[in-house]
Amino acid sequence: MATIGVGDASLYYRETGTGGPLLLIHGSGGHADLFDRVVPALAEQHRVIVYDRRGHSRSGAKRAPIQGHLKRQADDAAELLRSLGAAPATVIGWSSGGVIALCLALEHPELVTRLIVCEPPLHASKHVPASSIWPFLKTQLLAAIGRKREAMATVFRMLLAEPDGSNGYDKLDDALREGILVNAEILLHEFKTGTGEELTPERIAKLRCPISAILGEATAPVFAAATQRLLEMLPQMRVERIPGANHLCVMTHPADFTRAALQT
C-alpha cells in the first residue's frame, strides 16, 4: 500500500496511466476506490492519481480541525501533487471533493491547469431545502447519542433519493456500503466544517483556469441548486449533464462520466 507523508498525515494513494497528470478528489465519507470504474478509461489519456483524503479509510485518523478544514484539505492535495511531481494537473472533484478542488485552484493556481467539479455542494449549508430539515435534525440526534453509522446512512439516503421514490443508497452492494460507513466519524466531522462558505462569490469569480461541471439530471435538488449557484458565479463554466444519473454518477454511469470529463 503506497502512502506519502503530507504535513502531519500519511495519505494513501495510487496512480496509473501515462500522460498529463489528473487528480481525482472524493467527497465526504468516501475513498479512492469509489473512482475505480472511471480510472481505466481516464488512464488511457492521463496519469491518474487517486487518494484517500485525510481522516478517510487508509489515510488514518488524522483529521483537520473544523477551523481551516477546507484549506487544509486543499493544501493536502497541493502537497500530494508536488511530492509526486505531478503538477500542474487537471483536477476532478466529486461532491465535497469538488469544493476542495475549487479551494485548491484558488489557493494554488499554479498547480491546476483545468478544473472539473461534479456536483459540489457549494454553500449548501446556507440553502437547506425544507424537505431536508428533518433528515438533518435526525442526523444530529443520532450522532449525539453515538449512533454514527445510522446518522451517516440517514445523510446518504437524504442525498440519494430518486424521483421515482427509490434510493441510490439502498442500491449499493453490501461491501461498498460498508466501505462508506467505516468513515461515519469523519463525515459527521466534515458536516460541521460547512460547505465552502469561505469561498465567497467574489473569490470564486477570480478563478482563472478553465472549469466545467458534471451534473446528473436525476440528482438531488441540493446538488442541482449548488451547481446553478456556481454557474452564476462563473458564467463561462460549461455544464455537462448525464441523463438518468444521480449523485453516484461516477459509479452508476462511468462511461458517461468519463466522456464528460474528457471532452470538457
C-alpha positions in Angstrom: 0.0 0.0 0.0 1.6 3.3 -1.1 1.4 6.2 1.3 3.1 9.6 1.3 3.6 12.0 4.2 1.7 15.2 3.9 2.1 17.6 6.8 1.1 15.6 9.9 -0.8 13.0 7.9 0.1 10.0 5.8 -2.1 9.7 2.7 -2.8 6.5 0.8 -2.6 7.0 -2.9 -2.2 5.1 -6.2 -1.6 6.1 -9.8 -1.9 4.5 -13.2 -1.6 5.5 -16.8 0.6 8.0 -18.6 0.2 11.5 -20.0 -0.8 14.7 -18.3 -1.5 14.3 -14.6 -5.1 14.1 -13.4 -6.0 14.1 -9.7 -9.3 12.8 -8.5 -10.7 14.1 -5.2 -13.5 12.1 -3.4 -16.3 13.5 -1.2 -17.0 13.3 2.5 -17.1 9.7 3.8 -15.7 8.4 0.6 -12.3 6.9 -0.5 -10.2 6.4 -3.6 -11.8 3.1 -4.7 -15.1 4.9 -5.5 -13.4 6.0 -8.7 -12.5 2.5 -9.8 -15.0 2.4 -12.6 -13.7 5.6 -14.3 -9.9 5.3 -13.7 -9.2 2.8 -16.5 -10.7 4.9 -19.3 -9.2 8.2 -17.9 -5.8 6.5 -17.6 -5.8 5.9 -21.4 -5.0 9.6 -21.8 -3.7 10.7 -18.3 -1.5 9.8 -15.4 -4.4 9.3 -13.0 -3.8 9.8 -9.3 -6.4 8.8 -6.6 -6.1 9.1 -2.9 -7.9 8.7 0.4 -8.3 12.2 1.9 -7.0 12.9 5.4 -9.0 11.1 8.0 -10.7 8.7 5.4 -10.2 4.9 5.1 -6.5 4.1 4.6 -5.2 7.6 5.3 -5.5 7.1 9.1 -7.3 9.1 11.8 -5.5 12.5 11.4 -8.2 14.9 10.6 -8.1 18.7 10.1 -9.6 20.9 12.7 -13.0 22.5 12.0 -11.4 25.9 11.7 -9.4 26.0 8.4 -10.6 22.5 7.4 -11.2 23.3 3.8 -7.8 25.0 3.3 -6.0 22.1 5.0 -7.7 19.6 2.6 -6.7 21.8 -0.4 -3.2 22.1 0.9 -3.0 18.3 1.3 -3.9 17.9 -2.4 -1.3 20.5 -3.3 1.4 18.8 -1.3 0.5 15.4 -2.8 0.8 16.8 -6.4 4.1 18.5 -5.6 5.5 15.4 -3.8 4.6 13.1 -6.8 6.0 15.6 -9.4 2.5 15.7 -10.8 1.9 19.4 -11.1 0.3 21.2 -12.8 -2.6 18.8 -13.2 -6.2 18.5 -14.3 -8.2 18.2 -11.1 -11.6 16.4 -10.8 -13.5 16.9 -7.6 -16.7 14.9 -6.8 -19.2 16.1 -4.2 -17.4 17.9 -1.3 -14.2 16.9 -3.2 -15.4 19.5 -5.8 -15.4 22.2 -3.1 -11.9 21.2 -2.1 -10.9 21.3 -5.8 -12.2 24.9 -6.1 -10.2 25.8 -3.0 -7.1 24.1 -4.4 -7.4 26.1 -7.7 -7.8 29.4 -5.8 -5.1 28.8 -3.2 -2.6 27.1 -5.5 -3.5 28.3 -9.1 -0.1 27.3 -10.4 -0.9 23.6 -9.7 -4.2 23.4 -11.6 -4.4 23.5 -15.4 -8.1 22.6 -15.7 -10.8 22.0 -13.1 -13.8 19.7 -13.3 -16.4 19.6 -10.5 -19.1 17.0 -10.1 -22.0 18.2 -8.0 -20.1 20.2 -5.4 -22.5 21.2 -2.6 -21.1 24.7 -2.6 -22.8 27.0 0.1 -25.4 24.3 0.6 -25.4 24.9 4.4 -27.0 28.3 3.7 -29.6 26.9 1.3 -31.1 23.9 3.1 -34.4 23.0 1.4 -37.4 22.4 3.7 -37.5 18.8 2.8 -34.0 18.3 4.3 -34.6 19.9 7.6 -35.9 16.8 9.4 -33.2 14.5 8.0 -30.5 16.9 9.1 -32.1 17.1 12.6 -32.3 13.3 12.7 -28.7 13.0 11.7 -27.6 15.3 14.5 -29.7 13.4 17.1 -28.3 10.0 16.0 -24.8 11.4 16.1 -25.3 12.9 19.6 -26.4 9.5 21.1 -23.5 7.7 19.4 -25.3 6.0 16.6 -22.9 7.4 14.0 -23.4 4.8 11.3 -27.1 5.3 11.4 -26.6 9.0 11.2 -24.4 8.6 8.1 -26.9 6.3 6.5 -29.6 9.0 7.1 -27.4 11.5 5.3 -26.8 9.4 2.3 -30.5 8.4 2.0 -31.4 12.0 2.0 -28.9 12.9 -0.7 -29.5 9.9 -2.9 -33.3 9.9 -3.0 -34.5 9.4 -6.6 -37.6 10.9 -8.3 -39.3 7.5 -8.6 -39.2 7.0 -4.8 -36.3 4.6 -4.8 -33.0 5.4 -3.2 -29.4 5.2 -4.6 -28.0 4.3 -1.2 -30.1 1.2 -0.9 -28.9 0.1 -4.3 -25.2 0.0 -3.2 -23.9 -3.5 -2.6 -23.0 -4.5 0.9 -19.2 -4.2 0.5 -19.5 -0.7 -1.0 -21.9 0.4 1.7 -19.7 -0.9 4.4 -16.7 0.9 2.8 -18.5 4.2 3.2 -20.0 3.5 6.7 -16.5 3.0 8.2 -16.0 6.7 7.5 -19.0 7.8 9.6 -16.9 9.7 12.1 -15.1 11.8 9.6 -18.2 12.5 7.5 -20.0 13.8 10.6 -16.9 15.9 11.5 -16.9 17.4 8.0 -20.6 18.3 8.3 -19.5 20.7 11.0 -17.0 22.4 8.7 -19.5 23.9 6.3 -19.8 23.7 2.6 -17.2 26.2 1.4 -18.7 29.4 2.7 -15.2 30.9 2.9 -15.1 30.6 -0.9 -17.1 33.8 -1.5 -18.6 34.6 -4.9 -16.0 37.4 -5.1 -13.2 34.9 -4.6 -14.6 32.3 -6.9 -15.1 34.9 -9.7 -11.3 35.3 -9.7 -10.8 31.7 -10.8 -8.7 31.8 -14.0 -8.2 28.2 -15.1 -10.8 26.5 -17.4 -13.6 25.0 -15.4 -16.5 22.7 -16.2 -19.1 20.9 -14.2 -20.8 17.4 -14.4 -24.4 17.1 -13.2 -26.6 14.1 -13.0 -30.1 15.0 -14.3 -31.8 12.9 -11.6 -29.7 14.2 -8.8 -30.9 15.6 -5.5 -32.1 19.3 -5.7 -29.4 20.4 -3.3 -26.7 19.5 -5.8 -28.5 20.9 -8.8 -29.1 24.2 -7.0 -25.4 24.4 -5.9 -24.3 23.8 -9.5 -26.6 26.6 -10.6 -25.1 28.9 -8.0 -21.6 28.2 -9.2 -22.7 28.8 -12.8 -24.0 32.2 -11.8 -20.6 33.0 -10.3 -18.7 31.6 -13.3 -20.8 32.2 -16.4 -18.0 30.7 -18.5 -18.3 27.3 -16.8 -19.5 24.6 -19.1 -22.1 22.1 -17.6 -22.2 18.5 -18.9 -25.4 16.8 -17.9 -25.7 13.0 -17.5 -29.3 11.7 -18.3 -30.8 9.4 -15.6 -27.8 9.9 -13.2 -27.9 10.9 -9.6 -25.1 11.9 -7.2 -23.5 8.5 -7.7 -22.9 9.0 -11.4 -19.2 8.2 -11.0 -20.2 4.6 -10.1 -23.5 4.2 -11.9 -22.7 5.9 -15.2 -18.9 5.6 -15.6 -18.8 5.8 -19.4 -20.9 8.9 -19.4 -18.9 10.4 -16.6 -15.6 9.7 -18.4 -16.9 11.0 -21.7 -18.0 14.3 -20.0 -14.7 14.6 -18.2 -12.5 14.0 -21.2 -14.5 16.3 -23.6 -14.7 19.3 -21.3 
